[in-house]
Amino acid sequence: CGICYEACPEEAISLGLVGAVIRGAVDYAEPVNIDEKKCSYCGVCVVMCPFNALTLTIDGEEALPIVEREGFPEYDMVTAIDQEKCICCTICEDVCPRDAIDRQVPAYEGSEEGGRKRQTALESTTKFTVDDEKCTMCGICGDLCPAIDVKRKPFSAESGKVEGEVVWDEELCDGCMVCVEACPEEAITLERDVTSGKLDGTVSIMDENCCTCRWCAVNCPTEAITVEKIFEGDIEFNAEKCPSGCSTCVEVCPANAIYLPSAKPANELRGVQEPVIAVNKDFCILCGACVNACPGEDIITLKRTGIRIKGKETDLFLKIKDKLCTPRTSMVKEGTADKVELKMVKTE
């Protein structure tokens, strides 16, 4: 994304040709390159990386001298899940592009082999009754349901009829109502009262993986999730200048915020040029990866206006903030296939 590159006080970091790799201009390139001769091992790049992709190790141990010695501020991660509202569904886990959701919920029958019995998923009480006057001991309910056992007494000429009892196991019953519907004499009634409609378990956000894209918060069906982005600002795409079919920005976006619009029927366009690229600003984290990878000029414009941090804004941080909040646009220079130069350009 280039944030470490701009934040490095020693200018020891250079951007790799990620966009060129995606486009096939070069076979492989590291995302960033670090010049160890210039590096002062301060840890600014580690602190400023919004993806926790960098680690600084000194004498075999992880360290952040810039924080420990100078009190350099860190990102203020505002992420929370209201466990009272959360229904432990799978939506947040599925939509998260960074594997930042930790869903500790038991697996149940049908979703995983050997999972817990599905009737234990919710807290409930079930009442099963049989009308002895109607029941003929036909045994249909017992054949259909493992929770029911029709125990007939030995047949005797003395009574001249089939007698016995219907035994029901509440632990095996999942309240499916098949017994009620299948009983030819309508002798069975089943009443189920769900005391808690929430699955067992907890769902949490792992801050070390979260990029604050808000996919989870936007899509949570119970509005149980709160996530605030670490960067404030805006991003604009000039779709008219975008080369059709490139999609470099789509592939490089770490938040899945950029997309190729679905084609519309010709009768709906009415002479208007169809956009070839678009961004959903609800999910854009303003990291700048798309700007640094775009092969065209002035297609993407990024304007950061603020950074959410905790701690004192040191002089060094203010310098970095000023650089990160300077508007920039995409511009690339490509020569031969083995030489691609990406360049940041300031806008007025």
VMD Tcl script that draws the C-alpha trace (Angstrom):
set ca {
  {0.00 0.00 0.00}
  {3.03 2.29 0.37}
  {2.35 3.59 3.89}
  {5.60 2.17 5.27}
  {7.44 3.68 2.30}
  {6.09 7.15 3.05}
  {6.47 6.80 6.83}
  {10.11 5.68 6.90}
  {12.19 8.58 8.31}
  {15.38 7.19 6.75}
  {13.89 6.61 3.28}
  {15.09 3.03 3.57}
  {11.96 1.50 2.03}
  {11.05 1.41 -1.65}
  {7.86 0.14 -3.24}
  {7.82 -3.16 -5.05}
  {6.24 -3.61 -8.46}
  {3.11 -5.37 -7.27}
  {0.91 -3.84 -9.95}
  {3.39 -4.79 -12.65}
  {3.36 -8.40 -11.45}
  {-0.44 -8.50 -11.60}
  {-0.37 -7.12 -15.14}
  {2.33 -9.58 -16.20}
  {4.94 -6.91 -16.91}
  {7.37 -8.67 -14.56}
  {7.35 -12.21 -13.22}
  {7.85 -11.46 -9.52}
  {8.59 -8.58 -7.18}
  {8.58 -8.14 -3.41}
  {5.81 -5.81 -2.17}
  {8.43 -3.59 -0.53}
  {12.22 -3.52 -0.45}
  {14.16 -2.48 2.67}
  {17.70 -1.12 2.41}
  {19.33 -2.43 5.59}
  {22.22 0.02 5.21}
  {19.81 2.95 5.55}
  {17.46 1.35 8.09}
  {17.86 2.63 11.67}
  {15.65 -0.15 13.11}
  {13.34 2.39 14.71}
  {10.13 0.43 14.06}
  {8.10 3.26 12.51}
  {7.20 1.10 9.52}
  {5.94 -1.67 11.81}
  {3.75 0.73 13.79}
  {2.34 2.47 10.72}
  {1.55 -0.68 8.71}
  {-2.26 -1.03 8.84}
  {-2.02 -4.75 8.06}
  {0.59 -5.81 10.66}
  {2.64 -7.17 7.79}
  {6.01 -6.09 9.20}
  {7.94 -7.28 12.25}
  {11.12 -5.80 13.72}
  {13.40 -8.21 15.55}
  {16.41 -7.01 17.56}
  {18.70 -9.57 19.22}
  {16.15 -12.28 18.54}
  {13.21 -10.47 20.14}
  {10.43 -8.36 18.66}
  {10.88 -4.70 19.53}
  {9.49 -1.24 18.74}
  {12.14 1.28 19.90}
  {10.22 4.25 18.47}
  {7.32 3.45 20.79}
  {9.30 2.32 23.81}
  {11.78 5.22 23.81}
  {9.98 8.11 22.17}
  {6.30 7.39 22.81}
  {5.40 7.27 19.12}
  {1.59 6.95 18.80}
  {-0.19 3.87 17.49}
  {-3.43 3.34 15.60}
  {-6.54 3.57 17.75}
  {-8.39 0.40 16.79}
  {-12.10 0.84 17.50}
  {-13.56 -2.63 17.05}
  {-16.22 -4.28 19.16}
  {-18.97 -6.89 19.04}
  {-21.97 -6.58 21.34}
  {-22.35 -10.15 22.57}
  {-25.93 -9.48 23.67}
  {-26.93 -8.55 20.11}
  {-24.69 -11.05 18.32}
  {-26.53 -14.18 17.14}
  {-23.28 -16.03 16.34}
  {-24.10 -16.36 12.63}
  {-21.40 -16.77 9.98}
  {-21.89 -13.56 7.95}
  {-19.05 -11.50 9.46}
  {-16.63 -14.41 9.17}
  {-17.56 -15.01 5.54}
  {-17.39 -11.38 4.34}
  {-14.18 -10.42 6.18}
  {-11.35 -10.09 3.61}
  {-8.60 -10.32 6.25}
  {-9.57 -13.40 8.33}
  {-10.01 -11.11 11.32}
  {-13.11 -12.78 12.79}
  {-12.65 -15.35 15.54}
  {-15.86 -17.37 15.70}
  {-15.84 -19.77 18.63}
  {-19.16 -21.53 18.06}
  {-19.70 -25.31 18.31}
  {-20.24 -27.26 15.11}
  {-23.51 -29.13 14.84}
  {-24.83 -32.14 12.98}
  {-25.16 -31.42 9.30}
  {-22.45 -28.75 9.26}
  {-19.61 -30.97 10.44}
  {-19.18 -34.69 10.91}
  {-19.23 -35.53 14.58}
  {-20.73 -32.15 15.52}
  {-23.01 -31.61 18.48}
  {-26.60 -32.78 18.17}
  {-28.57 -30.04 16.49}
  {-31.37 -30.15 19.06}
  {-28.88 -28.80 21.63}
  {-28.17 -25.70 19.55}
  {-30.87 -23.64 21.27}
  {-32.03 -23.61 24.86}
  {-35.59 -24.91 24.87}
  {-38.14 -27.00 26.72}
  {-40.28 -29.55 24.90}
  {-43.50 -31.20 26.08}
  {-44.53 -34.48 24.44}
  {-47.92 -36.04 25.20}
  {-49.83 -39.04 23.87}
  {-53.60 -39.39 24.13}
  {-53.91 -42.99 25.36}
  {-57.52 -43.20 24.27}
  {-56.60 -42.38 20.66}
  {-53.27 -44.21 20.43}
  {-53.45 -47.66 18.79}
  {-49.78 -48.55 19.38}
  {-49.31 -48.69 15.60}
  {-45.59 -47.92 15.99}
  {-45.31 -45.45 13.10}
  {-43.91 -42.68 15.31}
  {-41.25 -45.02 16.70}
  {-40.18 -46.12 13.23}
  {-39.74 -42.50 12.12}
  {-38.09 -40.96 15.17}
  {-35.12 -42.16 17.26}
  {-36.52 -40.21 20.22}
  {-39.64 -42.40 20.42}
  {-39.81 -46.04 21.46}
  {-43.17 -47.85 21.19}
  {-43.03 -50.63 23.78}
  {-45.82 -53.14 23.22}
  {-46.78 -55.66 25.88}
  {-46.73 -59.36 24.98}
  {-49.84 -60.17 22.98}
  {-52.42 -62.05 25.08}
  {-55.72 -63.68 24.26}
  {-56.89 -62.48 27.64}
  {-57.01 -58.84 26.55}
  {-57.38 -59.55 22.88}
  {-55.79 -56.23 21.89}
  {-52.44 -54.51 21.44}
  {-51.33 -52.72 24.59}
  {-48.20 -50.91 25.72}
  {-46.73 -47.44 26.12}
  {-44.98 -44.78 24.07}
  {-41.65 -43.73 25.63}
  {-40.15 -40.40 24.59}
  {-36.52 -39.25 25.11}
  {-36.34 -35.45 25.33}
  {-32.56 -35.40 24.77}
  {-32.97 -37.05 21.37}
  {-35.97 -34.98 20.28}
  {-35.27 -32.01 18.01}
  {-38.89 -30.86 17.85}
  {-39.26 -31.65 14.15}
  {-42.99 -32.48 14.56}
  {-42.81 -35.51 12.23}
  {-44.42 -37.71 14.89}
  {-47.36 -35.32 15.18}
  {-47.89 -35.11 11.44}
  {-47.46 -38.85 10.82}
  {-49.75 -40.13 13.59}
  {-52.86 -41.52 11.83}
  {-54.98 -41.11 14.97}
  {-53.83 -37.55 15.82}
  {-52.91 -38.86 19.25}
  {-49.62 -36.97 19.66}
  {-49.07 -33.34 20.63}
  {-45.69 -31.65 20.84}
  {-45.10 -28.22 22.33}
  {-41.69 -26.57 22.18}
  {-40.77 -23.37 23.99}
  {-37.46 -21.81 22.94}
  {-36.02 -20.00 25.96}
  {-32.92 -18.75 24.13}
  {-32.71 -18.36 20.36}
  {-28.96 -17.72 20.38}
  {-26.29 -20.27 19.56}
  {-23.68 -21.09 22.18}
  {-20.30 -19.45 21.73}
  {-18.72 -16.08 21.06}
  {-17.59 -14.05 18.06}
  {-14.75 -11.53 18.33}
  {-12.55 -9.36 16.12}
  {-8.79 -9.95 16.06}
  {-7.30 -6.45 15.89}
  {-3.98 -7.77 14.63}
  {-5.71 -8.90 11.41}
  {-8.41 -6.24 11.12}
  {-7.91 -3.48 8.53}
  {-11.10 -1.61 9.61}
  {-12.81 -2.07 6.24}
  {-16.19 -2.44 8.01}
  {-17.47 -5.32 5.86}
  {-18.56 -7.05 9.07}
  {-20.24 -4.00 10.60}
  {-22.15 -3.09 7.45}
  {-23.47 -6.62 6.93}
  {-24.18 -7.69 10.53}
  {-27.94 -8.53 10.58}
  {-28.33 -7.44 14.21}
  {-26.06 -4.36 14.10}
  {-23.92 -5.92 16.82}
  {-20.57 -4.86 15.35}
  {-18.82 -1.51 15.69}
  {-15.74 -0.73 13.58}
  {-14.30 2.71 12.89}
  {-11.78 3.26 10.11}
  {-8.25 4.35 11.00}
  {-8.00 6.69 8.00}
  {-10.39 9.52 7.17}
  {-10.71 11.09 3.75}
  {-11.97 10.29 0.27}
  {-11.05 8.46 -2.90}
  {-12.22 9.11 -6.45}
  {-12.02 7.02 -9.62}
  {-11.92 8.66 -13.04}
  {-13.50 5.77 -14.91}
  {-13.31 7.57 -18.26}
  {-9.51 7.30 -18.21}
  {-9.43 3.70 -16.99}
  {-8.23 1.15 -19.55}
  {-11.00 -1.41 -19.95}
  {-10.19 -4.88 -18.70}
  {-7.13 -3.99 -16.58}
  {-8.55 -4.74 -13.08}
  {-5.14 -4.28 -11.40}
  {-6.70 -2.21 -8.62}
  {-9.40 -4.83 -8.06}
  {-6.83 -7.55 -7.51}
  {-4.52 -5.48 -5.31}
  {-7.23 -4.03 -3.02}
  {-6.83 -5.65 0.43}
  {-10.37 -4.70 1.48}
  {-12.31 -6.01 -1.55}
  {-13.69 -2.49 -2.01}
  {-13.01 -2.08 -5.74}
  {-15.04 -3.90 -8.36}
  {-15.84 -4.14 -12.04}
  {-19.48 -3.07 -12.47}
  {-21.83 -5.68 -13.87}
  {-22.68 -5.11 -17.51}
  {-26.04 -3.47 -18.14}
  {-28.38 -4.24 -21.05}
  {-27.85 -1.91 -24.00}
  {-31.39 -0.53 -23.71}
  {-30.59 0.75 -20.20}
  {-27.44 2.65 -21.16}
  {-29.26 5.18 -23.37}
  {-26.04 6.45 -24.91}
  {-24.24 6.83 -21.57}
  {-20.78 5.29 -21.37}
  {-20.78 2.33 -19.04}
  {-18.27 2.67 -16.14}
  {-15.44 0.15 -16.26}
  {-14.31 0.48 -12.63}
  {-15.89 1.53 -9.34}
  {-15.24 1.60 -5.60}
  {-17.58 1.01 -2.68}
  {-16.49 3.72 -0.24}
  {-18.20 1.95 2.65}
  {-15.38 -0.59 2.56}
  {-12.41 1.43 1.24}
  {-9.76 1.95 3.95}
  {-7.79 4.61 2.01}
  {-4.60 2.56 2.19}
  {-3.41 3.67 -1.26}
  {-2.56 0.25 -2.68}
  {-4.69 0.90 -5.76}
  {-3.01 4.25 -6.43}
  {0.46 2.69 -6.32}
  {-0.51 -0.18 -8.61}
  {-2.62 1.65 -11.21}
  {-0.98 1.61 -14.68}
  {-2.75 4.78 -15.81}
  {-2.36 8.47 -15.06}
  {-4.84 10.48 -12.97}
  {-7.30 7.58 -12.78}
  {-7.37 7.28 -8.98}
  {-7.12 10.24 -6.60}
  {-6.62 9.65 -2.89}
  {-7.16 12.35 -0.27}
  {-6.60 11.43 3.38}
  {-7.70 14.03 5.91}
  {-7.03 12.34 9.23}
  {-5.57 9.35 11.06}
  {-7.14 7.74 14.14}
  {-4.40 7.28 16.75}
  {-3.91 6.88 20.47}
  {-1.05 8.63 22.21}
  {0.70 11.94 21.73}
  {1.34 13.27 18.24}
  {5.13 13.50 18.24}
  {7.04 15.73 15.84}
  {8.00 12.72 13.74}
  {4.41 11.52 13.58}
  {3.21 14.97 12.49}
  {5.71 14.90 9.61}
  {4.51 11.45 8.59}
  {0.88 12.51 8.92}
  {1.54 15.50 6.67}
  {2.97 13.20 3.99}
  {0.16 10.67 4.26}
  {-2.48 13.39 4.13}
  {-1.03 14.98 1.01}
  {-3.40 14.27 -1.90}
  {-1.95 12.05 -4.60}
  {-3.01 10.49 -7.87}
  {-1.96 7.50 -9.93}
  {0.83 7.77 -12.46}
  {3.00 5.06 -13.92}
  {5.95 4.97 -16.30}
  {6.56 1.70 -18.07}
  {9.47 1.04 -20.37}
  {10.49 -2.48 -21.20}
  {8.76 -5.42 -19.56}
  {11.53 -5.75 -17.00}
  {11.54 -2.09 -15.98}
  {8.42 -0.57 -14.50}
  {8.49 2.64 -12.47}
  {5.58 3.67 -10.25}
  {5.46 7.29 -9.20}
  {3.31 9.18 -6.70}
  {2.06 12.56 -7.90}
  {0.71 15.34 -5.69}
  {-2.51 17.03 -6.74}
  {-3.43 20.64 -6.24}
}
mol new
graphics top color blue
foreach p $ca { graphics top sphere $p radius 0.5 }
foreach p [lrange $ca 0 end-1] q [lrange $ca 1 end] { graphics top cylinder $p $q radius 0.2 }
display resetview
